Amino acid sequence: MAKQRRKADFPSKVCIVCGRPFQWRKKWADCWQEVKYCSDRCRRRRSQAQS
């Protein structure tokens, strides 16, 4: 049986729009290097990140 990972063991990043930290999610397993935004809302508001 495989060991379960604790939430603290997952990598995290900081959203470039809102500046909040967010954790790795299973749906991002294949594209974690390209993830820049914590949510769809921040992705839609990416024009604010130009500063």
C-alpha positions in Angstrom: 0.0 0.0 0.0 1.3 3.4 -1.0 2.0 6.1 1.6 -0.4 9.1 1.6 1.1 12.5 1.2 0.4 15.2 3.7 -1.0 18.5 2.4 2.1 20.3 3.6 4.2 18.1 1.3 2.6 19.3 -1.9 4.4 22.2 -3.8 2.9 25.6 -3.8 3.1 28.8 -5.9 2.0 32.4 -5.6 -0.7 33.7 -7.9 0.7 36.5 -10.2 -2.6 38.4 -10.0 -3.8 38.3 -6.4 -0.5 37.4 -4.8 -2.0 34.6 -2.7 -0.3 31.3 -2.3 -2.0 28.2 -3.7 -1.3 24.5 -3.5 -0.7 21.8 -6.2 -3.9 20.1 -7.3 -4.3 16.7 -8.9 -5.9 18.2 -12.0 -2.6 20.2 -12.5 -0.4 17.1 -12.3 0.5 17.2 -16.0 0.9 21.0 -16.4 2.1 22.3 -13.0 5.0 24.1 -14.6 2.6 26.2 -16.7 0.1 27.1 -13.9 0.3 30.8 -13.0 -3.1 31.6 -11.6 -4.9 30.3 -8.5 -8.3 30.3 -10.1 -10.3 31.0 -13.2 -11.2 34.4 -11.8 -7.6 35.4 -11.6 -6.9 34.0 -15.0 -9.7 36.3 -16.4 -8.3 39.3 -14.5 -4.7 38.7 -15.7 -4.5 42.2 -17.3 -4.1 43.5 -13.7 -0.8 41.5 -13.4 0.9 43.7 -16.0 2.3 46.0 -13.2 
